[in-house]
Amino acid sequence: MRFLVGALGLSLCAALALPAAARADSFSLLQADVAVDVQQDGSLGVSERLEVAFSGDFHFGYRDIPLREGESLVEPSVAERGVAFRRGSQTSLEPESP
């Protein structure tokens, strides 16, 4: 019995000493769908749908869209669960109000 209590106490101390590991923030990309349509003028219409699962304390996210020389991004839009985000919002990599 004394060994069991000692082992339980040691396990509890180890769990308390490593609380960050128990609360680790993580995310998983569950699904990614991309559709590309060639327009009459030769430009591309691209639609991307990402499904991501978050676990932990997240305050913001971002998505880089790399462009090569001569490419441009025209009329981008972002929506979450059917609700579009406003254009002109702060885009720095810092937490903010939605």
N, CA, C and O atoms as a printed pandas DataFrame, in Angstrom:
     atom_number atom_name residue_name chain_id  residue_number  x_coord  y_coord  z_coord
0              1         N          MET        A               1    0.830   -1.186    0.000
1              2        CA          MET        A               1    0.000    0.000    0.000
2              3         C          MET        A               1    0.883    1.260    0.000
3              4         O          MET        A               1    0.591    2.223   -0.710
4              5         N          ARG        A               2    1.946    1.250    0.787
5              6        CA          ARG        A               2    2.840    2.396    0.865
6              7         C          ARG        A               2    3.470    2.680   -0.512
7              8         O          ARG        A               2    3.619    3.840   -0.895
8              9         N          PHE        A               3    3.838    1.618   -1.255
9             10        CA          PHE        A               3    4.407    1.776   -2.593
10            11         C          PHE        A               3    3.384    2.395   -3.539
11            12         O          PHE        A               3    3.727    3.264   -4.341
12            13         N          LEU        A               4    2.124    1.952   -3.450
13            14        CA          LEU        A               4    1.063    2.458   -4.306
14            15         C          LEU        A               4    0.841    3.950   -4.064
15            16         O          LEU        A               4    0.697    4.710   -5.022
16            17         N          VAL        A               5    0.809    4.381   -2.807
17            18        CA          VAL        A               5    0.626    5.795   -2.477
18            19         C          VAL        A               5    1.831    6.597   -2.973
19            20         O          VAL        A               5    1.658    7.689   -3.516
20            21         N          GLY        A               6    3.031    6.081   -2.798
21            22        CA          GLY        A               6    4.232    6.761   -3.280
22            23         C          GLY        A               6    4.234    6.903   -4.791
23            24         O          GLY        A               6    4.580    7.961   -5.318
24            25         N          ALA        A               7    3.848    5.843   -5.493
25            26        CA          ALA        A               7    3.800    5.881   -6.953
26            27         C          ALA        A               7    2.733    6.849   -7.437
27            28         O          ALA        A               7    2.936    7.557   -8.423
28            29         N          LEU        A               8    1.598    6.884   -6.748
29            30        CA          LEU        A               8    0.528    7.805   -7.113
30            31         C          LEU        A               8    0.979    9.251   -6.896
31            32         O          LEU        A               8    0.719   10.118   -7.730
32            33         N          GLY        A               9    1.652    9.504   -5.777
33            34        CA          GLY        A               9    2.160   10.848   -5.493
34            35         C          GLY        A               9    3.194   11.284   -6.520
35            36         O          GLY        A               9    3.186   12.434   -6.959
36            37         N          LEU        A              10    4.079   10.382   -6.903
37            38        CA          LEU        A              10    5.095   10.678   -7.911
38            39         C          LEU        A              10    4.443   10.972   -9.263
39            40         O          LEU        A              10    4.859   11.892   -9.968
40            41         N          SER        A              11    3.438   10.204   -9.618
41            42        CA          SER        A              11    2.723   10.433  -10.883
42            43         C          SER        A              11    2.032   11.784  -10.881
43            44         O          SER        A              11    2.053   12.487  -11.891
44            45         N          LEU        A              12    1.419   12.160   -9.767
45            46        CA          LEU        A              12    0.743   13.448   -9.654
46            47         C          LEU        A              12    1.739   14.594   -9.769
47            48         O          LEU        A              12    1.464   15.585  -10.447
48            49         N          CYS        A              13    2.896   14.473   -9.115
49            50        CA          CYS        A              13    3.928   15.507   -9.205
50            51         C          CYS        A              13    4.437   15.645  -10.640
51            52         O          CYS        A              13    4.665   16.761  -11.107
52            53         N          ALA        A              14    4.613   14.546  -11.329
53            54        CA          ALA        A              14    5.086   14.593  -12.709
54            55         C          ALA        A              14    4.047   15.265  -13.605
55            56         O          ALA        A              14    4.402   16.035  -14.498
56            57         N          ALA        A              15    2.770   14.980  -13.370
57            58        CA          ALA        A              15    1.717   15.596  -14.177
58            59         C          ALA        A              15    1.655   17.102  -13.940
59            60         O          ALA        A              15    1.444   17.863  -14.884
60            61         N          LEU        A              16    1.832   17.535  -12.718
61            62        CA          LEU        A              16    1.798   18.962  -12.402
62            63         C          LEU        A              16    3.041   19.686  -12.912
63            64         O          LEU        A              16    2.979   20.873  -13.232
64            65         N          ALA        A              17    4.148   18.994  -12.988
65            66        CA          ALA        A              17    5.385   19.615  -13.449
66            67         C          ALA        A              17    5.382   19.835  -14.953
67            68         O          ALA        A              17    6.156   20.651  -15.454
68            69         N          LEU        A              18    4.537   19.132  -15.677
69            70        CA          LEU        A              18    4.493   19.238  -17.136
70            71         C          LEU        A              18    3.111   19.665  -17.636
71            72         O          LEU        A              18    2.559   18.997  -18.510
72            73         N          PRO        A              19    2.535   20.746  -17.121
73            74        CA          PRO        A              19    1.183   21.112  -17.549
74            75         C          PRO        A              19    1.115   21.543  -19.002
75            76         O          PRO        A              19    0.072   21.373  -19.632
76            77         N          ALA        A              20    2.190   22.097  -19.563
77            78        CA          ALA        A              20    2.165   22.543  -20.951
78            79         C          ALA        A              20    1.965   21.364  -21.895
79            80         O          ALA        A              20    1.273   21.493  -22.905
80            81         N          ALA        A              21    2.552   20.239  -21.586
81            82        CA          ALA        A              21    2.397   19.074  -22.450
82            83         C          ALA        A              21    0.953   18.593  -22.460
83            84         O          ALA        A              21    0.472   18.103  -23.481
84            85         N          ALA        A              22    0.258   18.726  -21.333
85            86        CA          ALA        A              22   -1.125   18.290  -21.253
86            87         C          ALA        A              22   -2.037   19.243  -22.015
87            88         O          ALA        A              22   -3.114   18.841  -22.455
88            89         N          ARG        A              23   -1.623   20.505  -22.180
89            90        CA          ARG        A              23   -2.453   21.501  -22.843
90            91         C          ARG        A              23   -1.854   21.932  -24.177
91            92         O          ARG        A              23   -2.084   23.062  -24.608
92            93         N          ALA        A              24   -1.124   21.101  -24.815
93            94        CA          ALA        A              24   -0.432   21.490  -26.053
94            95         C          ALA        A              24   -1.433   21.939  -27.112
95            96         O          ALA        A              24   -2.431   21.266  -27.367
96            97         N          ASP        A              25   -1.146   23.097  -27.728
97            98        CA          ASP        A              25   -1.954   23.582  -28.834
98            99         C          ASP        A              25   -1.570   22.802  -30.084
99           100         O          ASP        A              25   -0.396   22.517  -30.320
100          101         N          SER        A              26   -2.577   22.464  -30.878
101          102        CA          SER        A              26   -2.297   21.748  -32.117
102          103         C          SER        A              26   -3.411   22.019  -33.119
103          104         O          SER        A              26   -4.494   22.480  -32.758
104          105         N          PHE        A              27   -3.128   21.728  -34.367
105          106        CA          PHE        A              27   -4.166   21.792  -35.386
106          107         C          PHE        A              27   -3.912   20.689  -36.399
107          108         O          PHE        A              27   -2.790   20.211  -36.564
108          109         N          SER        A              28   -4.975   20.304  -37.065
109          110        CA          SER        A              28   -4.881   19.264  -38.081
110          111         C          SER        A              28   -5.623   19.723  -39.322
111          112         O          SER        A              28   -6.728   20.259  -39.232
112          113         N          LEU        A              29   -5.018   19.513  -40.476
113          114        CA          LEU        A              29   -5.689   19.772  -41.744
114          115         C          LEU        A              29   -6.515   18.533  -42.060
115          116         O          LEU        A              29   -5.967   17.485  -42.402
116          117         N          LEU        A              30   -7.840   18.654  -41.946
117          118        CA          LEU        A              30   -8.716   17.509  -42.156
118          119         C          LEU        A              30   -9.010   17.270  -43.634
119          120         O          LEU        A              30   -9.102   16.129  -44.088
120          121         N          GLN        A              31   -9.157   18.383  -44.383
121          122        CA          GLN        A              31   -9.498   18.238  -45.789
122          123         C          GLN        A              31   -9.107   19.506  -46.538
123          124         O          GLN        A              31   -9.208   20.607  -45.997
124          125         N          ALA        A              32   -8.667   19.352  -47.769
125          126        CA          ALA        A              32   -8.347   20.487  -48.639
126          127         C          ALA        A              32   -8.888   20.187  -50.030
127          128         O          ALA        A              32   -8.559   19.162  -50.627
128          129         N          ASP        A              33   -9.714   21.084  -50.536
129          130        CA          ASP        A              33  -10.267   20.950  -51.881
130          131         C          ASP        A              33   -9.929   22.214  -52.669
131          132         O          ASP        A              33  -10.144   23.324  -52.182
132          133         N          VAL        A              34   -9.407   22.053  -53.871
133          134        CA          VAL        A              34   -9.063   23.183  -54.729
134          135         C          VAL        A              34   -9.722   22.970  -56.089
135          136         O          VAL        A              34   -9.641   21.893  -56.679
136          137         N          ALA        A              35  -10.378   24.028  -56.570
137          138        CA          ALA        A              35  -10.977   24.007  -57.911
138          139         C          ALA        A              35  -10.391   25.164  -58.707
139          140         O          ALA        A              35  -10.293   26.280  -58.197
140          141         N          VAL        A              36  -10.005   24.912  -59.938
141          142        CA          VAL        A              36   -9.419   25.940  -60.807
142          143         C          VAL        A              36  -10.218   25.978  -62.110
143          144         O          VAL        A              36  -10.418   24.951  -62.759
144          145         N          ASP        A              37  -10.672   27.178  -62.481
145          146        CA          ASP        A              37  -11.400   27.388  -63.736
146          147         C          ASP        A              37  -10.611   28.355  -64.609
147          148         O          ASP        A              37  -10.231   29.433  -64.153
148          149         N          VAL        A              38  -10.362   27.983  -65.851
149          150        CA          VAL        A              38   -9.699   28.888  -66.796
150          151         C          VAL        A              38  -10.773   29.799  -67.380
151          152         O          VAL        A              38  -11.754   29.325  -67.953
152          153         N          GLN        A              39  -10.581   31.114  -67.232
153          154        CA          GLN        A              39  -11.534   32.108  -67.719
154          155         C          GLN        A              39  -11.293   32.412  -69.195
155          156         O          GLN        A              39  -10.261   32.037  -69.752
156          157         N          GLN        A              40  -12.246   33.090  -69.820
157          158        CA          GLN        A              40  -12.140   33.446  -71.243
158          159         C          GLN        A              40  -10.886   34.266  -71.545
159          160         O          GLN        A              40  -10.295   34.130  -72.616
160          161         N          ASP        A              41  -10.478   35.130  -70.584
161          162        CA          ASP        A              41   -9.310   35.988  -70.813
162          163         C          ASP        A              41   -7.993   35.303  -70.457
163          164         O          ASP        A              41   -6.933   35.925  -70.519
164          165         N          GLY        A              42   -8.057   34.029  -70.086
165          166        CA          GLY        A              42   -6.843   33.278  -69.746
166          167         C          GLY        A              42   -6.488   33.318  -68.269
167          168         O          GLY        A              42   -5.585   32.607  -67.827
168          169         N          SER        A              43   -7.186   34.140  -67.508
169          170        CA          SER        A              43   -6.925   34.178  -66.062
170          171         C          SER        A              43   -7.523   32.927  -65.410
171          172         O          SER        A              43   -8.310   32.204  -66.021
172          173         N          LEU        A              44   -7.141   32.698  -64.186
173          174        CA          LEU        A              44   -7.615   31.524  -63.457
174          175         C          LEU        A              44   -8.544   31.941  -62.334
175          176         O          LEU        A              44   -8.258   32.879  -61.591
176          177         N          GLY        A              45   -9.636   31.248  -62.221
177          178        CA          GLY        A              45  -10.515   31.394  -61.054
178          179         C          GLY        A              45  -10.199   30.246  -60.123
179          180         O          GLY        A              45  -10.390   29.086  -60.488
180          181         N          VAL        A              46   -9.719   30.542  -58.930
181          182        CA          VAL        A              46   -9.295   29.494  -57.990
182          183         C          VAL        A              46  -10.157   29.564  -56.738
183          184         O          VAL        A              46  -10.352   30.635  -56.163
184          185         N          SER        A              47  -10.663   28.431  -56.330
185          186        CA          SER        A              47  -11.427   28.322  -55.099
186          187         C          SER        A              47  -10.774   27.250  -54.244
187          188         O          SER        A              47  -10.512   26.141  -54.709
188          189         N          GLU        A              48  -10.514   27.590  -52.997
189          190        CA          GLU        A              48   -9.868   26.651  -52.082
190          191         C          GLU        A              48  -10.716   26.531  -50.827
191          192         O          GLU        A              48  -11.119   27.536  -50.242
192          193         N          ARG        A              49  -10.984   25.306  -50.419
193          194        CA          ARG        A              49  -11.744   25.065  -49.192
194          195         C          ARG        A              49  -10.874   24.222  -48.273
195          196         O          ARG        A              49  -10.485   23.106  -48.617
196          197         N          LEU        A              50  -10.573   24.772  -47.095
197          198        CA          LEU        A              50   -9.760   24.065  -46.107
198          199         C          LEU        A              50  -10.614   23.760  -44.886
199          200         O          LEU        A              50  -11.335   24.627  -44.391
200          201         N          GLU        A              51  -10.533   22.542  -44.409
201          202        CA          GLU        A              51  -11.199   22.168  -43.163
202          203         C          GLU        A              51  -10.107   21.843  -42.155
203          204         O          GLU        A              51   -9.318   20.919  -42.349
204          205         N          VAL        A              52  -10.075   22.619  -41.073
205          206        CA          VAL        A              52   -9.018   22.507  -40.080
206          207         C          VAL        A              52   -9.640   22.301  -38.713
207          208         O          VAL        A              52  -10.646   22.932  -38.386
208          209         N          ALA        A              53   -9.057   21.430  -37.916
209          210        CA          ALA        A              53   -9.487   21.205  -36.538
210          211         C          ALA        A              53   -8.434   21.782  -35.608
211          212         O          ALA        A              53   -7.251   21.466  -35.730
212          213         N          PHE        A              54   -8.865   22.628  -34.678
213          214        CA          PHE        A              54   -7.960   23.257  -33.726
214          215         C          PHE        A              54   -8.189   22.676  -32.345
215          216         O          PHE        A              54   -9.325   22.388  -31.968
216          217         N          SER        A              55   -7.120   22.505  -31.592
217          218        CA          SER        A              55   -7.200   22.065  -30.203
218          219         C          SER        A              55   -6.265   22.956  -29.397
219          220         O          SER        A              55   -5.066   23.014  -29.672
220          221         N          GLY        A              56   -6.803   23.640  -28.416
221          222        CA          GLY        A              56   -5.980   24.531  -27.612
222          223         C          GLY        A              56   -6.471   25.959  -27.688
223          224         O          GLY        A              56   -7.623   26.219  -28.034
224          225         N          ASP        A              57   -5.592   26.871  -27.363
225          226        CA          ASP        A              57   -5.926   28.279  -27.240
226          227         C          ASP        A              57   -5.400   29.048  -28.445
227          228         O          ASP        A              57   -4.271   29.537  -28.423
228          229         N          PHE        A              58   -6.215   29.161  -29.503
229          230        CA          PHE        A              58   -5.832   29.879  -30.714
230          231         C          PHE        A              58   -6.600   31.190  -30.775
231          232         O          PHE        A              58   -7.769   31.245  -30.391
232          233         N          HIS        A              59   -5.947   32.253  -31.259
233          234        CA          HIS        A              59   -6.582   33.569  -31.336
234          235         C          HIS        A              59   -6.706   34.084  -32.761
235          236         O          HIS        A              59   -7.542   34.951  -33.020
236          237         N          PHE        A              60   -5.924   33.594  -33.672
237          238        CA          PHE        A              60   -5.994   34.038  -35.062
238          239         C          PHE        A              60   -5.302   33.014  -35.944
239          240         O          PHE        A              60   -4.585   32.137  -35.461
240          241         N          GLY        A              61   -5.524   33.139  -37.222
241          242        CA          GLY        A              61   -4.857   32.282  -38.188
242          243         C          GLY        A              61   -4.634   33.064  -39.457
243          244         O          GLY        A              61   -5.233   34.121  -39.657
244          245         N          TYR        A              62   -3.786   32.557  -40.305
245          246        CA          TYR        A              62   -3.537   33.221  -41.573
246          247         C          TYR        A              62   -3.158   32.182  -42.618
247          248         O          TYR        A              62   -2.802   31.049  -42.297
248          249         N          ARG        A              63   -3.243   32.592  -43.858
249          250        CA          ARG        A              63   -2.905   31.710  -44.976
250          251         C          ARG        A              63   -2.063   32.514  -45.949
251          252         O          ARG        A              63   -2.533   33.509  -46.500
252          253         N          ASP        A              64   -0.830   32.096  -46.167
253          254        CA          ASP        A              64    0.028   32.735  -47.158
254          255         C          ASP        A              64   -0.396   32.279  -48.556
255          256         O          ASP        A              64   -0.708   31.108  -48.775
256          257         N          ILE        A              65   -0.401   33.221  -49.488
257          258        CA          ILE        A              65   -0.674   32.906  -50.888
258          259         C          ILE        A              65    0.514   33.418  -51.688
259          260         O          ILE        A              65    0.558   34.595  -52.047
260          261         N          PRO        A              66    1.473   32.551  -51.971
261          262        CA          PRO        A              66    2.665   33.005  -52.694
262          263         C          PRO        A              66    2.323   33.345  -54.142
263          264         O          PRO        A              66    1.601   32.605  -54.811
264          265         N          LEU        A              67    2.848   34.469  -54.615
265          266        CA          LEU        A              67    2.655   34.898  -55.999
266          267         C          LEU        A              67    4.014   35.058  -56.657
267          268         O          LEU        A              67    4.947   35.601  -56.065
268          269         N          ARG        A              68    4.110   34.581  -57.878
269          270        CA          ARG        A              68    5.335   34.756  -58.645
270          271         C          ARG        A              68    5.296   36.107  -59.358
271          272         O          ARG        A              68    4.247   36.746  -59.453
272          273         N          GLU        A              69    6.445   36.523  -59.849
273          274        CA          GLU        A              69    6.532   37.784  -60.573
274          275         C          GLU        A              69    5.540   37.773  -61.743
275          276         O          GLU        A              69    5.479   36.814  -62.514
276          277         N          GLY        A              70    4.769   38.851  -61.858
277          278        CA          GLY        A              70    3.771   38.962  -62.913
278          279         C          GLY        A              70    2.404   38.449  -62.521
279          280         O          GLY        A              70    1.438   38.690  -63.246
280          281         N          GLU        A              71    2.281   37.752  -61.404
281          282        CA          GLU        A              71    0.985   37.259  -60.940
282          283         C          GLU        A              71    0.354   38.280  -60.002
283          284         O          GLU        A              71    1.053   39.072  -59.371
284          285         N          SER        A              72   -0.954   38.254  -59.919
285          286        CA          SER        A              72   -1.659   39.124  -58.974
286          287         C          SER        A              72   -2.882   38.391  -58.434
287          288         O          SER        A              72   -3.359   37.421  -59.022
288          289         N          LEU        A              73   -3.357   38.863  -57.341
289          290        CA          LEU        A              73   -4.537   38.301  -56.693
290          291         C          LEU        A              73   -5.625   39.368  -56.778
291          292         O          LEU        A              73   -5.470   40.464  -56.240
292          293         N          VAL        A              74   -6.724   39.043  -57.454
293          294        CA          VAL        A              74   -7.797   40.007  -57.685
294          295         C          VAL        A              74   -9.066   39.517  -56.994
295          296         O          VAL        A              74   -9.465   38.364  -57.155
296          297         N          GLU        A              75   -9.688   40.389  -56.235
297          298        CA          GLU        A              75  -10.939   40.106  -55.534
298          299         C          GLU        A              75  -10.865   38.879  -54.626
299          300         O          GLU        A              75  -11.702   37.985  -54.747
300          301         N          PRO        A              76   -9.894   38.813  -53.729
301          302        CA          PRO        A              76   -9.860   37.673  -52.798
302          303         C          PRO        A              76  -10.999   37.789  -51.784
303          304         O          PRO        A              76  -11.446   38.890  -51.462
304          305         N          SER        A              77  -11.452   36.668  -51.298
305          306        CA          SER        A              77  -12.467   36.663  -50.237
306          307         C          SER        A              77  -12.212   35.470  -49.326
307          308         O          SER        A              77  -11.663   34.450  -49.741
308          309         N          VAL        A              78  -12.623   35.628  -48.088
309          310        CA          VAL        A              78  -12.459   34.579  -47.080
310          311         C          VAL        A              78  -13.767   34.464  -46.309
311          312         O          VAL        A              78  -14.373   35.473  -45.949
312          313         N          ALA        A              79  -14.194   33.241  -46.058
313          314        CA          ALA        A              79  -15.418   33.011  -45.289
314          315         C          ALA        A              79  -15.191   31.854  -44.323
315          316         O          ALA        A              79  -14.399   30.947  -44.583
316          317         N          GLU        A              80  -15.896   31.910  -43.218
317          318        CA          GLU        A              80  -15.867   30.820  -42.239
318          319         C          GLU        A              80  -17.296   30.444  -41.917
319          320         O          GLU        A              80  -18.079   31.273  -41.454
320          321         N          ARG        A              81  -17.635   29.176  -42.168
321          322        CA          ARG        A              81  -18.992   28.672  -41.955
322          323         C          ARG        A              81  -20.027   29.540  -42.653
323          324         O          ARG        A              81  -21.099   29.807  -42.110
324          325         N          GLY        A              82  -19.694   29.978  -43.869
325          326        CA          GLY        A              82  -20.622   30.759  -44.671
326          327         C          GLY        A              82  -20.655   32.247  -44.367
327          328         O          GLY        A              82  -21.386   32.987  -45.027
328          329         N          VAL        A              83  -19.891   32.705  -43.392
329          330        CA          VAL        A              83  -19.864   34.123  -43.035
330          331         C          VAL        A              83  -18.583   34.737  -43.596
331          332         O          VAL        A              83  -17.477   34.334  -43.236
332          333         N          ALA        A              84  -18.754   35.726  -44.489
333          334        CA          ALA        A              84  -17.600   36.357  -45.127
334          335         C          ALA        A              84  -16.912   37.321  -44.166
335          336         O          ALA        A              84  -17.564   38.002  -43.376
336          337         N          PHE        A              85  -15.589   37.365  -44.247
337          338        CA          PHE        A              85  -14.812   38.330  -43.483
338          339         C          PHE        A              85  -14.805   39.654  -44.235
339          340         O          PHE        A              85  -14.897   39.685  -45.462
340          341         N          ARG        A              86  -14.694   40.744  -43.488
341          342        CA          ARG        A              86  -14.666   42.083  -44.091
342          343         C          ARG        A              86  -13.311   42.364  -44.705
343          344         O          ARG        A              86  -12.279   41.949  -44.179
344          345         N          ARG        A              87  -13.322   43.064  -45.814
345          346        CA          ARG        A              87  -12.074   43.521  -46.426
346          347         C          ARG        A              87  -11.565   44.722  -45.648
347          348         O          ARG        A              87  -12.343   45.478  -45.067
348          349         N          GLY        A              88  -10.260   44.885  -45.644
349          350        CA          GLY        A              88   -9.657   46.034  -44.982
350          351         C          GLY        A              88   -9.365   45.816  -43.517
351          352         O          GLY        A              88   -8.953   46.752  -42.833
352          353         N          SER        A              89   -9.564   44.617  -43.013
353          354        CA          SER        A              89   -9.247   44.321  -41.617
354          355         C          SER        A              89   -7.742   44.284  -41.424
355          356         O          SER        A              89   -6.986   44.149  -42.386
356          357         N          GLN        A              90   -7.318   44.404  -40.192
357          358        CA          GLN        A              90   -5.900   44.320  -39.839
358          359         C          GLN        A              90   -5.352   42.968  -40.300
359          360         O          GLN        A              90   -5.996   41.938  -40.098
360          361         N          THR        A              91   -4.178   42.967  -40.914
361          362        CA          THR        A              91   -3.606   41.717  -41.412
362          363         C          THR        A              91   -2.252   41.393  -40.792
363          364         O          THR        A              91   -1.584   40.454  -41.223
364          365         N          SER        A              92   -1.838   42.168  -39.773
365          366        CA          SER        A              92   -0.568   41.838  -39.133
366          367         C          SER        A              92   -0.724   40.522  -38.383
367          368         O          SER        A              92   -1.837   40.125  -38.035
368          369         N          LEU        A              93    0.381   39.855  -38.139
369          370        CA          LEU        A              93    0.338   38.551  -37.491
370          371         C          LEU        A              93    0.267   38.693  -35.984
371          372         O          LEU        A              93    1.153   38.242  -35.257
372          373         N          GLU        A              94   -0.802   39.329  -35.528
373          374        CA          GLU        A              94   -1.025   39.536  -34.099
374          375         C          GLU        A              94   -2.482   39.271  -33.784
375          376         O          GLU        A              94   -3.346   39.488  -34.634
376          377         N          PRO        A              95   -2.775   38.803  -32.573
377          378        CA          PRO        A              95   -4.173   38.604  -32.195
378          379         C          PRO        A              95   -4.922   39.940  -32.189
379          380         O          PRO        A              95   -4.363   40.981  -31.847
380          381         N          GLU        A              96   -6.182   39.885  -32.571
381          382        CA          GLU        A              96   -7.017   41.082  -32.567
382          383         C          GLU        A              96   -8.474   40.662  -32.463
383          384         O          GLU        A              96   -8.787   39.471  -32.435
384          385         N          SER        A              97   -9.337   41.620  -32.407
385          386        CA          SER        A              97  -10.769   41.328  -32.440
386          387         C          SER        A              97  -11.141   40.863  -33.834
387          388         O          SER        A              97  -10.543   41.302  -34.816
388          389         N          PRO        A              98  -12.134   39.971  -33.931
389          390        CA          PRO        A              98  -12.543   39.484  -35.274
390          391         C          PRO        A              98  -13.095   40.615  -36.127
391          392         O          PRO        A              98  -13.482   40.390  -37.273
